[in-house]
Amino acid sequence: MRINYITNALGLILFYFGFIILTPIIVALIYQDFSSIIPFVIASAISLSASLLLRKIFTPPENYNDLKGREGLFIVALTWTCVSLISAVPNLFFGLSPINALFEAISGITTTGATILTDFSAYPKAFFFWRSLSQWIGGMGVIVLFIAILPQLAVAGRQMFFAEAPGPTEEKITPRVRSTAKALWSIYILLTLVEILLLIFFGMDTFDAFCNSFSTMAAGGFSPNPASIMGYNNKVVETVIIVFMFLSGVNFALQYKVISTGNFKLFPKNSEFKFYFGIVFISAILLAFMILFLNGYSVLDSIRHGFFQIISITTTTGFASQDFDAWDTRAKVIIFAMMFIGGCAGSTGGGIKVVRILLGFKYMARELVQILHPKAILQIKFDRTAVPHDVLKQILGFLFFYFTLLAFSSIVVSIIENNAVIGFTGTAATLGNVGPSFGVLGPMGNYNDLNIVTKLIFCLNMLVGRLELIPFLVMLNPDFWNFQLKIKNKPAL
C-alpha cells in the first residue's frame, strides 16, 4: 500500500469534515447558547490541523485514479475511526468522560443509537443536534458523502464506495460512482426534508422534527426526547415515523429509480424488497396479536406499536413507541430475532441485510435438492439473474464471521458484566447497529453503567458492524500490512 495515497485521501476528507462539524454552531446561535460554540470550534480546529499536517508531510499523488482495493479499504476504516474520534471531542466539553464521549460519538456516526446519557436535561440543544446530525451523515455514509462533493475522488471513489458498504452485489444507478453518490444523497436529502415538514405539520417542535428526521432516515434512533418517540404521545407522528423508518430500510438506489421514473411497479418486481416487506408485515402482525392478548392493548394500538417496533428494530433504527422491555417474553423474542435482519442492501439500515438472508435461504434450498439430485446443475437466481458462485461464498463467509464475532463478543461481555442478557443482547444490538436491547440496555435504559472494557468492545462492534466486517477483517491478514512510504522531498522507501 502507498501510504501517501492513504494519508492524503484521509487528509482531504478530514479537511472538509472540519467544516461540517461547525454546523451545530448555527443551533447554538439561534438559541443564544454561546458557550456551546467553543467545543465545535475546537473539534473543527483539530480536524483541519490533522488534515493540513498529513498533506504537508506526505507527498500528495497527482491523482487517485489508480487507487488499489486494499488502499480503499484502509482509507475507509481510517476515516470512520478518525471521524469518530473527532466527533467525540465536543462531548468532552459537555461533561462526558473520555470513554463515554467516544461511545456516544461512535454510536452516533455508526447510526447505532445506543446511549450513555442518563439526564437529558443536562445538555444543550447544540449537543442533541450534533448527535442526530452525525447519525444522518453516517447513515448514507461518510465516504459516499465525500465522493459526491469532492472531484478529486471522482474516479478513485469506486474502491472506497464499495468498501464502505460491501454488499453481495455492487449496484450503481449511473455509470460513474460520483454521479451515483450524488443521486443517493439527493433522494436521502429529499426524504429527510419531507419528513421534517410532515412532523412539523402534525405538531412536533421544529428542533425535534429536524433531530428525529435526521435519525429516522439514518436508521439511527437518537432522539432529543429521553423517552424516544413515546415521549411525544402523538399517534400521527408515530405513523409518519413508521413510514420513513420503513423507507430507510429500502435500497436507496431502488427508491431513486422509482422516483426518477415514476414507475412504482419496480418495488414488487424487486426480490429483496418483496422479502423485506414480507418479513416486516408478518412479524408486525404476529407481534401485534401478542401484545393485544398478552399486554392488554387495544386493536389499533397493538397494530401501531407492532408495526412501529418491528420496523424500528428490523431497520436497526432503534426508536421506541413503547417500553417493549416491559412486554411479555414471547413478544420480546420476536423483537430480538429482528435484530439480526437489518435493512436491504443499499439502505441506511445495519444488521446482516435482507439480501444476504434471502440468498442464504436459496443456497440452503439448493443444497437440499442437490443431495437428492447430485448430478443436477442447479443455479441460484436473484431477480432472474444467476448469482455467481463467488458471491455465494462471500455471503457464507460473511455469515460465518458475523456469528463468530457475535458469539465471541457475547461470551467475553457476559463474563465481564456477569450478566448473559447484557452480553448477548448488548452484542446483538451494537454489532447490528440497533441500539437499545433489553434489561438495563432497554429502550428506556442506557449503557452508562457498563464496565469500561465492555464499552470499548461495544465501540469496536459498532464500527465493525457499520462497515459490514470486511474492511476490518482483511486487516487481520499479515499480507495486508505492506506499505510504501513517500515523504515530501525524500525518495520512496
C-alpha positions, 0 to 999 in steps of 0.5 A: 500500500502507498501510504501517501495515497492513504494519508492524503485521501484521509487528509482531504476528507478530514479537511472538509469534515472540519467544516461540517462539524461547525454546523451545530454552531448555527443551533447554538446561535439561534438559541443564544447558547454561546458557550456551546460554540467553543467545543465545535470550534475546537473539534473543527480546529483539530480536524483541519490541523490533522488534515493540513499536517498529513498533506504537508508531510506526505507527498500528495499523488497527482491523482487517485485514479489508480487507487488499489482495493486494499488502499480503499479499504484502509482509507475507509476504516481510517476515516470512520475511526478518525471521524469518530474520534473527532466527533467525540471531542465536543462531548468532552466539553459537555461533561462526558468522560473520555470513554463515554464521549467516544461511545456516544460519538461512535454510536452516533456516526455508526447510526447505532443509537445506543446511549450513555446519557442518563439526564437529558436535561443536562445538555444543550440543544447544540449537543442533541443536534450534533448527535442526530446530525452525525447519525444522518451523515453516517447513515448514507455514509461518510465516504459516499458523502465525500465522493459526491462533493469532492472531484478529486475522488471522482474516479478513485471513489469506486474502491472506497464506495464499495468498501464502505458498504460491501454488499453481495452485489455492487449496484450503481444507478449511473455509470460513474460512482460520483454521479451515483453518490450524488443521486443517493444523497439527493433522494436521502436529502429529499426524504429527510426534508419531507419528513421534517415538514410532515412532523412539523405539520402534525405538531412536533417542535421544529428542533425535534422534527429536524433531530428525529428526521435526521435519525429516522432516515439514518436508521439511527434512533437518537432522539432529543426526547429521553423517552424516544418517540413515546415521549411525544404521545402523538399517534400521527407522528408515530405513523409518519415515523413508521413510514420513513423508518420503513423507507430507510430500510429500502435500497436507496438506489431502488427508491431513486429509480422509482422516483426518477421514473415514476414507475412504482411497479419496480418495488414488487418486481424487486426480490429483496424488497418483496422479502423485506416487506414480507418479513416486516408485515408478518412479524408486525402482525404476529407481534401485534396479536401478542401484545393485544392478548398478552399486554392488554392493548387495544386493536389499533394500538397493538397494530401501531406499536407492532408495526412501529417496533418491528420496523424500528428494530428490523431497520436497526433504527432503534426508536421506541413507541413503547417500553417493549422491555416491559412486554411479555417474553414471547413478544420480546423474542420476536423483537430480538430475532429482528435484530439480526435482519437489518435493512436491504442492501443499499439502505441506511439500515445495519444488521446482516441485510435482507439480501444476504438472508434471502440468498442464504435461504436459496443456497440452503434450498439448493443444497437440499435438492442437490443431495437428492439430485447430485448430478443436477446443475442447479443455479441460484437466481436473484431477480432472474439473474444467476448469482455467481458462485463467488458471491455465494461464498462471500455471503457464507463467509460473511455469515460465518464471521458475523456469528463468530464475532457475535458469539465471541463478543457475547461470551467475553461481555457476559463474563465481564458484566456477569450478566448473559442478557447484557452480553448477548443482547448488548452484542446483538444490538451494537454489532447490528447497529440497533441500539437499545436491547433489553434489561438495563440496555432497554429502550428506556435504559442506557449503557452508562453503567457498563464496565469500561472494557465492555464499552470499548468492545461495544465501540469496536462492534459498532464500527465493525458492524457499520462497515459490514466486517470486511474492511476490518477483517482483511486487516487481520491478514499479515499480507495486508500490512505492506506499505510504501512510504513517500515523504515530501522531498525524500525518495520512496522507501 
